[in-house]
Structure formats: structure tokens, C-alpha cells
Amino acid sequence: MTKLEVYSVVVSNKPGKGAQVLGAFKEAGVNFLGIWGYPVGKSKSRIDLVAEDAAFLKKAAKQLKIELGKKQTAFHITGEDHPGAVADVLAKLAAKEINVYAVQALCAGNGRFGALVQVDEDDVKKATKALA
């Protein structure tokens, strides 16, 4: 388990806006460990970004004049894929009465899975202990 910083960008919900933002970060040399986007209402979308180097992402965003949302925390969890792998992770948090407000998980191939789990910032310390 690794604790990572998550930042978001809000864009208009139009074709090509995600490609434009990610293309700018690509040109700046930012490498991402995770990206996910979703609509926020009818006219906006939010792109959540987990960069390999959060400080470099913030520097690049400033230079590119891309406004990042406030820092959030995600736990990057990887392991052997099996039925219930993500349920087991969530059960550890539930046992400590920690509410998960976002999770993205995928089979990584070769019998492995990866997940990014977000909890309220007030629960980050408690979650760090629960997931250790």
C-alpha cells in the first residue's frame, strides 16, 4: 500500500477537452499512475489525476495555467487477484468504521489487481493504519 496525492481538473464536458488537458501534461513530461474522469452535472467533467511525481504535476500545472483542485489522498493497493480481493480491502476499512468515498480497481493481468481507494481526509491516518 502506498499513499498518493490526487488532484483534479474541471473541464467543460465537450469532445476533446480531456485529450487537451492530458496532452498538455504529456508535453510537459508528467507521468500518471492513475487517471479517471466523470461528468459533474451536464456541462462539466472532472478529471482526477494521480501523478508519479505530485510536485512535478503541480509545477507543470502552474506553468500550463491549469487549475488543480485541492490535494486529496488515495491509497494505491496492489496484490494477487482473486474473488473478493477488493472486498477484502474495503472490509479492513469498514472494520475501523472508515467510509470509502471513491474506489477504482482493475485486474492488472498476470493474476494481479490494483486499486486506488479514497477516504475522507480526516480518516487518512486511521486508514493508513488499517491498510498497513
C-alpha positions as CSV (number, residue, x, y, z in Angstrom):
1,M,0.0,0.0,0.0
2,T,1.3,3.4,-1.0
3,K,-0.3,6.8,-0.1
4,L,-0.5,9.1,-3.0
5,E,-1.7,12.6,-3.8
6,V,-4.7,13.1,-6.0
7,Y,-5.5,16.4,-7.8
8,S,-8.4,17.2,-10.1
9,V,-9.1,19.4,-13.1
10,V,-12.6,20.5,-14.1
11,V,-13.2,21.0,-17.8
12,S,-16.2,21.6,-20.0
13,N,-17.9,18.3,-20.9
14,K,-17.1,18.5,-24.6
15,P,-15.3,16.2,-27.0
16,G,-11.5,16.6,-26.9
17,K,-11.2,18.5,-23.5
18,G,-9.7,15.5,-21.7
19,A,-7.3,15.0,-24.6
20,Q,-6.3,18.6,-24.5
21,V,-5.5,18.6,-20.8
22,L,-3.7,15.3,-20.8
23,G,-1.8,16.3,-24.0
24,A,-0.5,19.4,-22.3
25,F,0.7,17.3,-19.3
26,K,2.2,14.8,-21.7
27,E,4.2,17.6,-23.4
28,A,5.3,18.8,-20.0
29,G,6.6,15.3,-19.2
30,V,4.1,14.4,-16.4
31,N,3.7,10.6,-16.0
32,F,0.5,9.4,-14.4
33,L,-0.2,6.3,-12.2
34,G,-3.9,6.8,-12.4
35,I,-6.5,8.9,-14.3
36,W,-10.2,8.8,-14.2
37,G,-12.9,11.2,-15.4
38,Y,-16.6,11.6,-14.9
39,P,-19.3,14.1,-15.5
40,V,-20.2,16.7,-12.9
41,G,-23.6,17.9,-13.9
42,K,-24.5,18.4,-17.6
43,S,-21.8,20.8,-18.7
44,K,-18.7,20.0,-16.7
45,S,-16.4,17.0,-16.2
46,R,-13.8,16.3,-13.6
47,I,-10.6,14.5,-14.3
48,D,-8.8,13.1,-11.3
49,L,-5.0,12.7,-11.6
50,V,-2.5,10.7,-9.7
51,A,0.9,11.6,-10.9
52,E,4.1,9.6,-10.4
53,D,5.6,12.9,-9.0
54,A,3.0,15.2,-7.4
55,A,5.4,18.1,-7.0
56,F,6.2,18.0,-10.8
57,L,2.5,17.8,-11.6
58,K,1.8,21.0,-9.6
59,K,4.7,22.8,-11.1
60,A,3.6,21.8,-14.7
61,A,0.0,22.8,-14.0
62,K,1.2,26.2,-12.8
63,Q,3.3,26.7,-15.9
64,L,0.4,25.5,-18.1
65,K,-2.1,27.6,-16.3
66,I,-4.2,24.6,-15.5
67,E,-6.1,25.0,-12.2
68,L,-5.8,22.0,-9.9
69,G,-8.3,21.2,-7.2
70,K,-7.2,20.8,-3.6
71,K,-5.0,17.9,-2.7
72,Q,-6.7,14.6,-1.8
73,T,-5.2,11.3,-0.7
74,A,-5.6,7.9,-2.3
75,F,-4.2,4.6,-1.2
76,H,-2.7,2.6,-4.1
77,I,-3.2,-1.1,-3.2
78,T,-1.9,-3.9,-5.3
79,G,-1.9,-7.6,-4.8
80,E,-2.8,-11.1,-6.0
81,D,-6.1,-11.1,-7.9
82,H,-8.8,-13.4,-6.5
83,P,-12.5,-13.3,-6.0
84,G,-13.1,-10.7,-3.3
85,A,-9.7,-9.0,-3.5
86,V,-11.2,-5.5,-3.4
87,A,-13.9,-6.6,-0.9
88,D,-11.2,-7.7,1.5
89,V,-9.5,-4.2,1.3
90,L,-12.9,-2.5,1.9
91,A,-13.7,-4.8,4.8
92,K,-10.5,-3.7,6.6
93,L,-11.6,-0.1,6.4
94,A,-15.2,-0.9,7.3
95,A,-14.0,-2.8,10.4
96,K,-12.4,0.5,11.6
97,E,-15.6,2.4,10.6
98,I,-13.9,4.3,7.8
99,N,-16.1,5.4,5.0
100,V,-14.7,4.9,1.5
101,Y,-16.0,7.6,-0.9
102,A,-14.2,6.5,-4.0
103,V,-12.6,3.4,-5.3
104,Q,-11.2,2.5,-8.8
105,A,-10.0,-1.1,-9.2
106,L,-8.8,-3.2,-12.2
107,C,-7.4,-6.5,-12.9
108,A,-3.8,-5.8,-13.8
109,G,-3.2,-9.1,-15.6
110,N,-0.9,-11.9,-14.6
111,G,-3.0,-12.7,-11.6
112,R,-2.6,-9.2,-10.1
113,F,-5.0,-6.4,-9.2
114,G,-4.6,-2.7,-8.5
115,A,-6.9,-0.2,-6.7
116,L,-7.0,3.4,-5.7
117,V,-9.1,3.9,-2.6
118,Q,-10.0,7.4,-1.3
119,V,-11.4,8.2,2.2
120,D,-12.2,11.5,3.9
121,E,-9.1,13.5,4.6
122,D,-10.0,13.3,8.4
123,D,-9.7,9.5,8.1
124,V,-6.3,9.2,6.3
125,K,-4.2,8.4,9.4
126,K,-6.7,5.8,10.6
127,A,-6.9,4.3,7.1
128,T,-3.1,4.2,6.8
129,K,-3.0,2.0,10.0
130,A,-5.9,-0.2,8.9
131,L,-4.3,-0.9,5.5
132,A,-0.8,-1.5,6.8
